[in-house]
């Protein structure tokens, strides 16, 4: 396993390209950018398939995308927010970065559902948190103070720990719905305290099995002419699930 040294396109691209000649297949989570696409093309040209996980990148060149259907996941989050909020008001959405394809699709699905089925909920301009807790914490505090009618926050990517801390600090957990992704020690405790309303968790074991199966199929039969995608269904976790 290797981590990218940063979130810039060149960091992701260099990390992916560094596997050339060293492995038989690569599975990665990263941003969608032409530099990353070029790195994936380099590996594909050398017979090394690349699988995008959780957030798609290099469509048309990567071997397959494996993860949740992020557009549907976003609409599911919109449905949950619609039924969790107890009054009309404003909603905030956090994404990790402008190049995370999965975050963009979740945001689009979230807005699409609310636009179609609600009228009393206003989604504010999307906020960038770089998937960091400190920036999410500071921005959430600012949101709460600036918008007394804030009724919900959707963290479409990482950094949810900051939103949890800010809501705890301001005592707004009773009237502010918080939807986050992935069940971690922090989000679990947030559920138990009532700070987190719902967690949409990726089933990691089935996803890992799908990745290994897809890689084995490529090694046995060669790369696909038409790169595809495989979806896993997210697990919806509520306080009563624990």
C-alpha positions in Angstrom: 0.0 0.0 0.0 1.2 3.5 -0.8 -0.2 6.9 0.1 0.0 10.0 -2.2 2.2 12.6 -0.6 -0.4 15.3 -1.3 -3.7 16.0 -3.0 -2.4 17.8 -6.1 -2.9 16.1 -9.5 0.8 15.7 -10.0 1.1 13.9 -6.6 -1.6 11.4 -7.6 -0.2 11.0 -11.1 3.4 10.4 -9.9 2.2 7.9 -7.3 0.3 5.9 -9.9 3.1 6.1 -12.5 5.6 4.9 -9.9 4.1 1.4 -10.0 5.1 0.9 -13.6 7.1 -2.3 -14.0 6.7 -3.2 -10.3 3.2 -4.7 -10.0 0.6 -6.6 -12.1 -2.4 -4.4 -11.2 -3.2 -1.1 -9.3 -6.3 -0.1 -7.3 -6.5 3.5 -6.1 -8.7 6.3 -4.9 -7.8 9.6 -6.3 -8.9 12.7 -8.2 -10.0 12.9 -11.9 -7.5 15.0 -13.8 -5.7 14.8 -17.1 -2.3 14.2 -15.4 -3.8 11.2 -13.6 -5.4 10.0 -16.8 -2.0 10.2 -18.5 -0.4 8.1 -15.7 -3.2 5.5 -16.0 -2.6 5.4 -19.8 1.1 4.8 -19.2 0.4 1.8 -17.0 -2.3 0.5 -19.4 0.2 0.7 -22.2 2.5 -1.6 -20.3 -0.3 -4.1 -19.6 -1.0 -3.0 -16.0 -4.7 -2.5 -15.3 -5.7 0.3 -13.0 -9.0 0.2 -10.9 -10.5 3.3 -9.5 -12.1 2.9 -6.1 -14.8 4.9 -4.4 -14.3 7.9 -6.7 -13.9 7.4 -10.4 -11.0 8.7 -12.5 -9.5 8.2 -15.9 -12.8 6.9 -17.4 -12.1 5.1 -20.7 -8.6 4.1 -19.7 -9.0 2.7 -16.2 -10.0 -1.0 -16.2 -13.1 -0.5 -14.0 -14.6 1.6 -11.3 -15.5 -0.2 -8.1 -17.5 1.5 -5.3 -21.0 2.9 -4.6 -23.2 4.4 -7.3 -22.4 7.9 -6.1 -25.2 9.7 -7.9 -27.7 7.3 -6.3 -25.9 7.7 -2.9 -26.3 11.4 -3.2 -30.0 11.1 -3.9 -30.3 8.7 -0.9 -28.7 11.4 1.3 -31.1 13.9 0.0 -34.0 11.6 0.9 -32.6 11.1 4.4 -32.1 14.9 4.9 -35.6 15.6 3.7 -37.0 13.2 6.3 -34.6 14.1 9.1 -35.0 17.9 9.1 -37.9 19.0 11.3 -38.4 22.5 9.8 -37.7 24.6 6.7 -34.2 26.2 6.5 -30.8 26.0 5.0 -28.6 23.0 4.2 -24.8 23.0 3.8 -22.8 20.5 1.7 -19.1 19.8 2.1 -16.9 18.2 -0.6 -13.3 17.3 -0.3 -12.1 18.8 -3.6 -13.3 19.9 -7.0 -11.6 17.0 -8.8 -13.2 14.2 -6.7 -15.6 12.7 -9.2 -17.4 10.7 -6.5 -18.0 13.8 -4.3 -19.3 15.8 -7.4 -21.8 13.0 -8.1 -23.0 12.8 -4.5 -23.5 16.5 -4.4 -25.4 16.4 -7.8 -27.6 13.6 -6.5 -28.3 15.4 -3.2 -29.3 18.6 -4.9 -31.3 16.8 -7.6 -33.5 15.0 -5.0 -34.1 18.1 -2.9 -34.8 20.2 -6.0 -37.4 17.6 -7.1 -39.2 16.8 -3.9 -38.8 19.7 -1.4 -39.5 23.4 -1.4 -38.7 24.6 2.1 -35.0 23.5 2.1 -32.4 25.8 0.6 -29.0 24.3 -0.3 -26.2 26.8 0.2 -23.2 27.1 -2.1 -21.1 24.0 -1.8 -18.1 24.2 0.5 -14.6 22.9 0.0 -12.9 21.3 3.0 -9.9 19.5 1.5 -11.1 16.5 3.6 -9.5 18.1 6.7 -11.1 18.3 10.1 -9.8 21.7 11.1 -11.1 23.5 8.0 -14.4 21.6 8.4 -14.6 22.6 12.1 -13.9 26.3 11.5 -16.3 26.5 8.5 -19.1 24.7 10.4 -18.8 27.1 13.3 -19.0 30.0 10.9 -22.1 28.4 9.2 -23.9 27.9 12.5 -23.2 31.5 13.5 -24.1 33.1 10.2 -27.2 31.0 9.5 -29.5 30.6 12.5 -31.9 28.7 10.2 -29.3 26.1 9.3 -31.1 22.7 9.6 -28.7 20.2 8.1 -25.1 19.5 6.9 -24.1 16.8 4.4 -20.4 15.8 4.4 -20.1 14.2 1.0 -16.4 13.4 1.6 -13.9 13.4 4.4 -13.4 15.9 7.3 -16.6 15.0 9.1 -14.8 14.9 12.4 -14.6 18.7 12.3 -18.4 19.1 11.7 -19.0 16.7 14.6 -16.8 18.7 17.0 -18.4 22.0 15.9 -21.9 20.8 16.4 -21.0 19.3 19.8 -19.4 22.6 20.8 -22.4 24.7 19.9 -25.0 22.3 21.3 -26.9 22.2 18.0 -27.3 18.4 17.8 -31.0 18.5 18.7 -32.0 20.7 15.7 -29.3 20.1 13.2 -29.2 17.0 11.0 -25.7 15.7 10.1 -25.2 13.1 7.4 -21.7 11.7 6.9 -19.9 8.9 5.0 -18.1 6.0 6.6 -18.4 4.4 10.0 -15.3 5.3 12.0 -14.7 5.6 15.8 -15.6 9.3 15.6 -18.8 8.9 13.6 -19.8 5.9 15.7 -19.5 8.0 18.9 -21.3 10.9 17.1 -24.2 8.5 16.4 -24.3 7.4 20.0 -24.3 11.0 21.3 -26.9 12.1 18.8 -24.6 14.5 16.9 -24.5 12.4 13.8 -28.0 11.6 12.4 -27.0 8.9 9.8 -23.8 7.3 8.4 -23.6 6.0 4.8 -20.9 3.3 5.1 -19.1 1.6 2.3 -19.1 -2.2 2.7 -15.4 -2.7 2.6 -15.2 -6.5 2.6 -17.5 -7.0 -0.4 -15.6 -4.1 -2.2 -12.2 -5.8 -1.5 -13.6 -9.1 -2.8 -14.8 -7.3 -6.0 -11.4 -5.7 -6.5 -9.5 -9.0 -6.1 -12.0 -10.8 -8.4 -11.7 -8.1 -11.1 -7.9 -8.1 -10.9 -7.7 -11.9 -11.1 -10.1 -11.9 -14.1 -7.8 -9.4 -15.9 -4.7 -11.4 -15.2 -6.4 -14.6 -16.6 -8.2 -13.1 -19.6 -6.6 -9.7 -20.3 -7.8 -6.2 -20.1 -11.3 -5.3 -21.3 -11.9 -3.4 -24.5 -14.7 -1.5 -22.9 -13.8 -0.5 -19.3 -16.8 -0.9 -16.9 -17.9 -0.4 -13.4 -19.1 -2.5 -10.5 -21.3 -1.1 -7.7 -21.6 -2.1 -4.1 -24.6 -0.9 -2.0 -23.8 1.4 0.9 -24.9 0.5 4.4 -27.1 3.0 6.1 -26.3 3.2 9.8 -28.5 5.1 12.4 -28.0 5.4 16.2 -30.5 2.5 16.6 -28.2 0.3 14.4 -25.4 0.2 17.0 
